[in-house]
Each structure stands twice: as structure tokens, then as C-alpha cells.
Amino acid sequence: MKKRLSLQDKAELAMKAAVRKVVADHKKTGRPLAIWKNGKAVNVSPDTL
């Protein structure tokens, strides 16, 4: 029998899937990805993802 996922678990899975999609899209198009690092927004090259 499968365990039913809580709403929080479902939301976390959806967020992780969305992030994977965005990262893949940025790698494919070669656009930098904006991330939060050391309290600042920085652009990361898609080659380093």
C-alpha cells in the first residue's frame, strides 16, 4: 500500500520539478541563471550548473 503524500510533500515535489525544468531550460538556451548567494542575487553561467 502506498503512503499518501501530505499537501506539503506534494508542494515540495512540484517545486523541485519546476526548478529542474528552469535549470534545464537555461542550460538549453545558454542564458545565465539568477540565484541567491551570500545575501545577494548573482547570475550563474549555464555551463556551471
PQR file with spaces between the fields and no chain letter, atoms N, CA, C, O and H, PARSE charges and radii, in Angstrom:
ATOM       1  N    MET     1       0.839   -1.180    0.000 -0.4000 1.5000
ATOM       2  CA   MET     1       0.000    0.000    0.000 -0.0000 2.0000
ATOM       3  C    MET     1       0.888    1.248    0.000  0.5500 1.7000
ATOM       4  O    MET     1       1.842    1.342    0.772 -0.5500 1.4000
ATOM       5  N    LYS     2       0.565    2.195   -0.866 -0.4000 1.5000
ATOM       6  CA   LYS     2       1.333    3.429   -0.954 -0.0000 2.0000
ATOM       7  C    LYS     2       0.929    4.407    0.140  0.5500 1.7000
ATOM       8  O    LYS     2      -0.237    4.491    0.527 -0.5500 1.4000
ATOM       9  H    LYS     2      -0.211    2.119   -1.493  0.4000 1.0000
ATOM      10  N    LYS     3       1.916    5.137    0.624 -0.4000 1.5000
ATOM      11  CA   LYS     3       1.662    6.185    1.609 -0.0000 2.0000
ATOM      12  C    LYS     3       1.110    7.404    0.872  0.5500 1.7000
ATOM      13  O    LYS     3       1.620    7.781   -0.183 -0.5500 1.4000
ATOM      14  H    LYS     3       2.863    5.069    0.310  0.4000 1.0000
ATOM      15  N    ARG     4       0.087    8.006    1.418 -0.4000 1.5000
ATOM      16  CA   ARG     4      -0.468    9.212    0.822 -0.0000 2.0000
ATOM      17  C    ARG     4       0.419   10.394    1.173  0.5500 1.7000
ATOM      18  O    ARG     4       0.849   10.545    2.317 -0.5500 1.4000
ATOM      19  H    ARG     4      -0.328    7.700    2.275  0.4000 1.0000
ATOM      20  N    LEU     5       0.685   11.218    0.192 -0.4000 1.5000
ATOM      21  CA   LEU     5       1.540   12.381    0.408 -0.0000 2.0000
ATOM      22  C    LEU     5       0.732   13.523    1.017  0.5500 1.7000
ATOM      23  O    LEU     5      -0.425   13.748    0.663 -0.5500 1.4000
ATOM      24  H    LEU     5       0.336   11.094   -0.737  0.4000 1.0000
ATOM      25  N    SER     6       1.369   14.235    1.937 -0.4000 1.5000
ATOM      26  CA   SER     6       0.729   15.420    2.511 -0.0000 2.0000
ATOM      27  C    SER     6       0.773   16.545    1.478  0.5500 1.7000
ATOM      28  O    SER     6       1.509   16.478    0.493 -0.5500 1.4000
ATOM      29  H    SER     6       2.309   14.053    2.225  0.4000 1.0000
ATOM      30  N    LEU     7      -0.013   17.552    1.720 -0.4000 1.5000
ATOM      31  CA   LEU     7      -0.018   18.710    0.829 -0.0000 2.0000
ATOM      32  C    LEU     7       1.370   19.339    0.772  0.5500 1.7000
ATOM      33  O    LEU     7       1.814   19.782   -0.287 -0.5500 1.4000
ATOM      34  H    LEU     7      -0.611   17.606    2.520  0.4000 1.0000
ATOM      35  N    GLN     8       2.049   19.376    1.913 -0.4000 1.5000
ATOM      36  CA   GLN     8       3.408   19.932    1.959 -0.0000 2.0000
ATOM      37  C    GLN     8       4.356   19.105    1.094  0.5500 1.7000
ATOM      38  O    GLN     8       5.176   19.669    0.368 -0.5500 1.4000
ATOM      39  H    GLN     8       1.688   19.016    2.773  0.4000 1.0000
ATOM      40  N    ASP     9       4.257   17.780    1.161 -0.4000 1.5000
ATOM      41  CA   ASP     9       5.111   16.911    0.338 -0.0000 2.0000
ATOM      42  C    ASP     9       4.834   17.115   -1.143  0.5500 1.7000
ATOM      43  O    ASP     9       5.761   17.163   -1.951 -0.5500 1.4000
ATOM      44  H    ASP     9       3.592   17.323    1.750  0.4000 1.0000
ATOM      45  N    LYS    10       3.571   17.234   -1.496 -0.4000 1.5000
ATOM      46  CA   LYS    10       3.192   17.466   -2.900 -0.0000 2.0000
ATOM      47  C    LYS    10       3.742   18.801   -3.398  0.5500 1.7000
ATOM      48  O    LYS    10       4.236   18.902   -4.521 -0.5500 1.4000
ATOM      49  H    LYS    10       2.817   17.195   -0.840  0.4000 1.0000
ATOM      50  N    ALA    11       3.648   19.828   -2.541 -0.4000 1.5000
ATOM      51  CA   ALA    11       4.153   21.155   -2.917 -0.0000 2.0000
ATOM      52  C    ALA    11       5.661   21.122   -3.110  0.5500 1.7000
ATOM      53  O    ALA    11       6.185   21.731   -4.043 -0.5500 1.4000
ATOM      54  H    ALA    11       3.246   19.746   -1.629  0.4000 1.0000
ATOM      55  N    GLU    12       6.362   20.408   -2.224 -0.4000 1.5000
ATOM      56  CA   GLU    12       7.817   20.310   -2.344 -0.0000 2.0000
ATOM      57  C    GLU    12       8.221   19.582   -3.621  0.5500 1.7000
ATOM      58  O    GLU    12       9.155   20.002   -4.303 -0.5500 1.4000
ATOM      59  H    GLU    12       5.937   19.914   -1.466  0.4000 1.0000
ATOM      60  N    LEU    13       7.530   18.501   -3.948 -0.4000 1.5000
ATOM      61  CA   LEU    13       7.828   17.771   -5.184 -0.0000 2.0000
ATOM      62  C    LEU    13       7.576   18.642   -6.410  0.5500 1.7000
ATOM      63  O    LEU    13       8.355   18.620   -7.364 -0.5500 1.4000
ATOM      64  H    LEU    13       6.771   18.160   -3.393  0.4000 1.0000
ATOM      65  N    ALA    14       6.486   19.410   -6.383 -0.4000 1.5000
ATOM      66  CA   ALA    14       6.170   20.298   -7.505 -0.0000 2.0000
ATOM      67  C    ALA    14       7.228   21.389   -7.654  0.5500 1.7000
ATOM      68  O    ALA    14       7.615   21.728   -8.772 -0.5500 1.4000
ATOM      69  H    ALA    14       5.854   19.428   -5.608  0.4000 1.0000
ATOM      70  N    MET    15       7.694   21.936   -6.541 -0.4000 1.5000
ATOM      71  CA   MET    15       8.716   22.992   -6.583 -0.0000 2.0000
ATOM      72  C    MET    15      10.022   22.446   -7.136  0.5500 1.7000
ATOM      73  O    MET    15      10.669   23.096   -7.957 -0.5500 1.4000
ATOM      74  H    MET    15       7.380   21.661   -5.632  0.4000 1.0000
ATOM      75  N    LYS    16      10.416   21.249   -6.692 -0.4000 1.5000
ATOM      76  CA   LYS    16      11.654   20.650   -7.187 -0.0000 2.0000
ATOM      77  C    LYS    16      11.565   20.370   -8.685  0.5500 1.7000
ATOM      78  O    LYS    16      12.538   20.578   -9.409 -0.5500 1.4000
ATOM      79  H    LYS    16       9.890   20.721   -6.026  0.4000 1.0000
ATOM      80  N    ALA    17      10.422   19.904   -9.154 -0.4000 1.5000
ATOM      81  CA   ALA    17      10.242   19.639  -10.583 -0.0000 2.0000
ATOM      82  C    ALA    17      10.322   20.940  -11.380  0.5500 1.7000
ATOM      83  O    ALA    17      10.902   20.975  -12.466 -0.5500 1.4000
ATOM      84  H    ALA    17       9.631   19.734   -8.565  0.4000 1.0000
ATOM      85  N    ALA    18       9.740   22.001  -10.837 -0.4000 1.5000
ATOM      86  CA   ALA    18       9.773   23.298  -11.517 -0.0000 2.0000
ATOM      87  C    ALA    18      11.201   23.829  -11.609  0.5500 1.7000
ATOM      88  O    ALA    18      11.596   24.375  -12.639 -0.5500 1.4000
ATOM      89  H    ALA    18       9.269   21.972   -9.956  0.4000 1.0000
ATOM      90  N    VAL    19      11.965   23.672  -10.551 -0.4000 1.5000
ATOM      91  CA   VAL    19      13.365   24.138  -10.551 -0.0000 2.0000
ATOM      92  C    VAL    19      14.173   23.347  -11.572  0.5500 1.7000
ATOM      93  O    VAL    19      14.964   23.925  -12.318 -0.5500 1.4000
ATOM      94  H    VAL    19      11.644   23.228   -9.715  0.4000 1.0000
ATOM      95  N    ARG    20      13.979   22.011  -11.613 -0.4000 1.5000
ATOM      96  CA   ARG    20      14.698   21.197  -12.612 -0.0000 2.0000
ATOM      97  C    ARG    20      14.376   21.659  -14.029  0.5500 1.7000
ATOM      98  O    ARG    20      15.258   21.699  -14.887 -0.5500 1.4000
ATOM      99  H    ARG    20      13.336   21.542  -11.007  0.4000 1.0000
ATOM     100  N    LYS    21      13.120   22.005  -14.274 -0.4000 1.5000
ATOM     101  CA   LYS    21      12.701   22.464  -15.606 -0.0000 2.0000
ATOM     102  C    LYS    21      13.370   23.797  -15.961  0.5500 1.7000
ATOM     103  O    LYS    21      13.849   23.981  -17.080 -0.5500 1.4000
ATOM     104  H    LYS    21      12.403   21.972  -13.576  0.4000 1.0000
ATOM     105  N    VAL    22      13.396   24.712  -15.008 -0.4000 1.5000
ATOM     106  CA   VAL    22      14.017   26.026  -15.255 -0.0000 2.0000
ATOM     107  C    VAL    22      15.506   25.870  -15.517  0.5500 1.7000
ATOM     108  O    VAL    22      16.035   26.482  -16.445 -0.5500 1.4000
ATOM     109  H    VAL    22      13.006   24.563  -14.099  0.4000 1.0000
ATOM     110  N    VAL    23      16.193   25.061  -14.716 -0.4000 1.5000
ATOM     111  CA   VAL    23      17.634   24.856  -14.903 -0.0000 2.0000
ATOM     112  C    VAL    23      17.900   24.222  -16.262  0.5500 1.7000
ATOM     113  O    VAL    23      18.818   24.637  -16.968 -0.5500 1.4000
ATOM     114  H    VAL    23      15.764   24.563  -13.962  0.4000 1.0000
ATOM     115  N    ALA    24      17.108   23.225  -16.634 -0.4000 1.5000
ATOM     116  CA   ALA    24      17.280   22.576  -17.941 -0.0000 2.0000
ATOM     117  C    ALA    24      17.059   23.566  -19.077  0.5500 1.7000
ATOM     118  O    ALA    24      17.790   23.555  -20.068 -0.5500 1.4000
ATOM     119  H    ALA    24      16.362   22.888  -16.060  0.4000 1.0000
ATOM     120  N    ASP    25      16.050   24.420  -18.934 -0.4000 1.5000
ATOM     121  CA   ASP    25      15.765   25.422  -19.970 -0.0000 2.0000
ATOM     122  C    ASP    25      16.919   26.406  -20.107  0.5500 1.7000
ATOM     123  O    ASP    25      17.286   26.771  -21.224 -0.5500 1.4000
ATOM     124  H    ASP    25      15.456   24.428  -18.130  0.4000 1.0000
ATOM     125  N    HIS    26      17.486   26.835  -19.008 -0.4000 1.5000
ATOM     126  CA   HIS    26      18.609   27.786  -19.056 -0.0000 2.0000
ATOM     127  C    HIS    26      19.852   27.121  -19.660  0.5500 1.7000
ATOM     128  O    HIS    26      20.595   27.761  -20.404 -0.5500 1.4000
ATOM     129  H    HIS    26      17.187   26.539  -18.101  0.4000 1.0000
ATOM     130  N    LYS    27      20.078   25.852  -19.346 -0.4000 1.5000
ATOM     131  CA   LYS    27      21.211   25.141  -19.964 -0.0000 2.0000
ATOM     132  C    LYS    27      21.018   25.042  -21.470  0.5500 1.7000
ATOM     133  O    LYS    27      21.956   25.239  -22.242 -0.5500 1.4000
ATOM     134  H    LYS    27      19.475   25.333  -18.741  0.4000 1.0000
ATOM     135  N    LYS    28      19.790   24.735  -21.878 -0.4000 1.5000
ATOM     136  CA   LYS    28      19.484   24.557  -23.298 -0.0000 2.0000
ATOM     137  C    LYS    28      19.651   25.853  -24.088  0.5500 1.7000
ATOM     138  O    LYS    28      20.158   25.843  -25.210 -0.5500 1.4000
ATOM     139  H    LYS    28      19.028   24.575  -21.251  0.4000 1.0000
ATOM     140  N    THR    29      19.222   26.973  -23.492 -0.4000 1.5000
ATOM     141  CA   THR    29      19.266   28.248  -24.208 -0.0000 2.0000
ATOM     142  C    THR    29      20.555   29.028  -23.979  0.5500 1.7000
ATOM     143  O    THR    29      20.824   30.003  -24.681 -0.5500 1.4000
ATOM     144  H    THR    29      18.810   26.981  -22.580  0.4000 1.0000
ATOM     145  N    GLY    30      21.361   28.599  -22.989 -0.4000 1.5000
ATOM     146  CA   GLY    30      22.623   29.278  -22.723 -0.0000 2.0000
ATOM     147  C    GLY    30      22.487   30.552  -21.916  0.5500 1.7000
ATOM     148  O    GLY    30      23.449   31.310  -21.791 -0.5500 1.4000
ATOM     149  H    GLY    30      21.142   27.808  -22.419  0.4000 1.0000
ATOM     150  N    ARG    31      21.312   30.801  -21.367 -0.4000 1.5000
ATOM     151  CA   ARG    31      21.097   32.003  -20.556 -0.0000 2.0000
ATOM     152  C    ARG    31      21.588   31.781  -19.133  0.5500 1.7000
ATOM     153  O    ARG    31      21.449   30.679  -18.601 -0.5500 1.4000
ATOM     154  H    ARG    31      20.531   30.185  -21.468  0.4000 1.0000
ATOM     155  N    PRO    32      22.164   32.811  -18.503 -0.5600 1.5000
ATOM     156  CA   PRO    32      22.579   32.663  -17.104  0.2800 2.0000
ATOM     157  C    PRO    32      21.356   32.517  -16.204  0.5500 1.7000
ATOM     158  O    PRO    32      20.258   32.962  -16.538 -0.5500 1.4000
ATOM     159  N    LEU    33      21.573   31.894  -15.077 -0.4000 1.5000
ATOM     160  CA   LEU    33      20.509   31.661  -14.109 -0.0000 2.0000
ATOM     161  C    LEU    33      20.773   32.532  -12.885  0.5500 1.7000
ATOM     162  O    LEU    33      21.876   32.511  -12.340 -0.5500 1.4000
ATOM     163  H    LEU    33      22.465   31.533  -14.806  0.4000 1.0000
ATOM     164  N    ALA    34      19.782   33.290  -12.452 -0.4000 1.5000
ATOM     165  CA   ALA    34      19.926   34.138  -11.273 -0.0000 2.0000
ATOM     166  C    ALA    34      19.674   33.291  -10.031  0.5500 1.7000
ATOM     167  O    ALA    34      18.654   32.610   -9.928 -0.5500 1.4000
ATOM     168  H    ALA    34      18.886   33.306  -12.895  0.4000 1.0000
ATOM     169  N    ILE    35      20.616   33.342   -9.089 -0.4000 1.5000
ATOM     170  CA   ILE    35      20.469   32.617   -7.829 -0.0000 2.0000
ATOM     171  C    ILE    35      20.782   33.553   -6.673  0.5500 1.7000
ATOM     172  O    ILE    35      21.351   34.626   -6.872 -0.5500 1.4000
ATOM     173  H    ILE    35      21.445   33.895   -9.172  0.4000 1.0000
ATOM     174  N    TRP    36      20.413   33.148   -5.471 -0.4000 1.5000
ATOM     175  CA   TRP    36      20.702   33.912   -4.265 -0.0000 2.0000
ATOM     176  C    TRP    36      21.954   33.327   -3.637  0.5500 1.7000
ATOM     177  O    TRP    36      21.991   32.134   -3.335 -0.5500 1.4000
ATOM     178  H    TRP    36      19.951   32.276   -5.309  0.4000 1.0000
ATOM     179  N    LYS    37      22.996   34.157   -3.431 -0.4000 1.5000
ATOM     180  CA   LYS    37      24.248   33.676   -2.864 -0.0000 2.0000
ATOM     181  C    LYS    37      24.821   34.730   -1.942  0.5500 1.7000
ATOM     182  O    LYS    37      24.998   35.884   -2.333 -0.5500 1.4000
ATOM     183  H    LYS    37      22.966   35.126   -3.677  0.4000 1.0000
ATOM     184  N    ASN    38      25.109   34.330   -0.719 -0.4000 1.5000
ATOM     185  CA   ASN    38      25.684   35.235    0.284 -0.0000 2.0000
ATOM     186  C    ASN    38      24.871   36.522    0.429  0.5500 1.7000
ATOM     187  O    ASN    38      25.438   37.606    0.561 -0.5500 1.4000
ATOM     188  H    ASN    38      24.965   33.393   -0.401  0.4000 1.0000
ATOM     189  N    GLY    39      23.561   36.399    0.404 -0.4000 1.5000
ATOM     190  CA   GLY    39      22.695   37.552    0.611 -0.0000 2.0000
ATOM     191  C    GLY    39      22.520   38.454   -0.587  0.5500 1.7000
ATOM     192  O    GLY    39      21.954   39.541   -0.470 -0.5500 1.4000
ATOM     193  H    GLY    39      23.101   35.518    0.297  0.4000 1.0000
ATOM     194  N    LYS    40      23.003   38.015   -1.752 -0.4000 1.5000
ATOM     195  CA   LYS    40      22.888   38.832   -2.967 -0.0000 2.0000
ATOM     196  C    LYS    40      22.431   37.970   -4.132  0.5500 1.7000
ATOM     197  O    LYS    40      22.681   36.765   -4.165 -0.5500 1.4000
ATOM     198  H    LYS    40      23.463   37.133   -1.848  0.4000 1.0000
ATOM     199  N    ALA    41      21.759   38.601   -5.088 -0.4000 1.5000
ATOM     200  CA   ALA    41      21.378   37.917   -6.319 -0.0000 2.0000
ATOM     201  C    ALA    41      22.572   37.947   -7.268  0.5500 1.7000
ATOM     202  O    ALA    41      23.146   39.008   -7.511 -0.5500 1.4000
ATOM     203  H    ALA    41      21.556   39.580   -5.062  0.4000 1.0000
ATOM     204  N    VAL    42      22.949   36.786   -7.805 -0.4000 1.5000
ATOM     205  CA   VAL    42      24.056   36.713   -8.748 -0.0000 2.0000
ATOM     206  C    VAL    42      23.641   35.856   -9.953  0.5500 1.7000
ATOM     207  O    VAL    42      22.789   34.974   -9.844 -0.5500 1.4000
ATOM     208  H    VAL    42      22.483   35.924   -7.607  0.4000 1.0000
ATOM     209  N    ASN    43      24.255   36.134  -11.080 -0.4000 1.5000
ATOM     210  CA   ASN    43      24.000   35.353  -12.290 -0.0000 2.0000
ATOM     211  C    ASN    43      25.056   34.253  -12.382  0.5500 1.7000
ATOM     212  O    ASN    43      26.247   34.500  -12.192 -0.5500 1.4000
ATOM     213  H    ASN    43      24.948   36.850  -11.169  0.4000 1.0000
ATOM     214  N    VAL    44      24.593   33.024  -12.679 -0.4000 1.5000
ATOM     215  CA   VAL    44      25.479   31.880  -12.802 -0.0000 2.0000
ATOM     216  C    VAL    44      25.423   31.402  -14.255  0.5500 1.7000
ATOM     217  O    VAL    44      24.349   31.265  -14.842 -0.5500 1.4000
ATOM     218  H    VAL    44      23.626   32.824  -12.833  0.4000 1.0000
ATOM     219  N    SER    45      26.593   31.157  -14.809 -0.4000 1.5000
ATOM     220  CA   SER    45      26.676   30.662  -16.176 -0.0000 2.0000
ATOM     221  C    SER    45      26.014   29.297  -16.273  0.5500 1.7000
ATOM     222  O    SER    45      26.144   28.493  -15.349 -0.5500 1.4000
ATOM     223  H    SER    45      27.465   31.269  -14.333  0.4000 1.0000
ATOM     224  N    PRO    46      25.314   29.012  -17.354 -0.5600 1.5000
ATOM     225  CA   PRO    46      24.674   27.708  -17.504  0.2800 2.0000
ATOM     226  C    PRO    46      25.701   26.573  -17.604  0.5500 1.7000
ATOM     227  O    PRO    46      25.356   25.412  -17.382 -0.5500 1.4000
ATOM     228  N    ASP    47      26.952   26.894  -17.934 -0.4000 1.5000
ATOM     229  CA   ASP    47      27.990   25.876  -18.010 -0.0000 2.0000
ATOM     230  C    ASP    47      28.357   25.319  -16.634  0.5500 1.7000
ATOM     231  O    ASP    47      28.831   24.188  -16.524 -0.5500 1.4000
ATOM     232  H    ASP    47      27.232   27.837  -18.114  0.4000 1.0000
ATOM     233  N    THR    48      28.137   26.117  -15.585 -0.4000 1.5000
ATOM     234  CA   THR    48      28.487   25.675  -14.242 -0.0000 2.0000
ATOM     235  C    THR    48      27.331   24.996  -13.514  0.5500 1.7000
ATOM     236  O    THR    48      27.492   24.534  -12.384 -0.5500 1.4000
ATOM     237  H    THR    48      27.752   27.035  -15.675  0.4000 1.0000
ATOM     238  N    LEU    49      26.189   24.934  -14.145 -0.4000 1.5000
ATOM     239  CA   LEU    49      25.031   24.304  -13.491 -0.0000 2.0000
ATOM     240  C    LEU    49      25.099   22.803  -13.529  0.5500 1.7000
ATOM     241  O    LEU    49      24.200   22.131  -13.022 -0.5500 1.4000
ATOM     242  H    LEU    49      26.057   25.309  -15.062  0.4000 1.0000
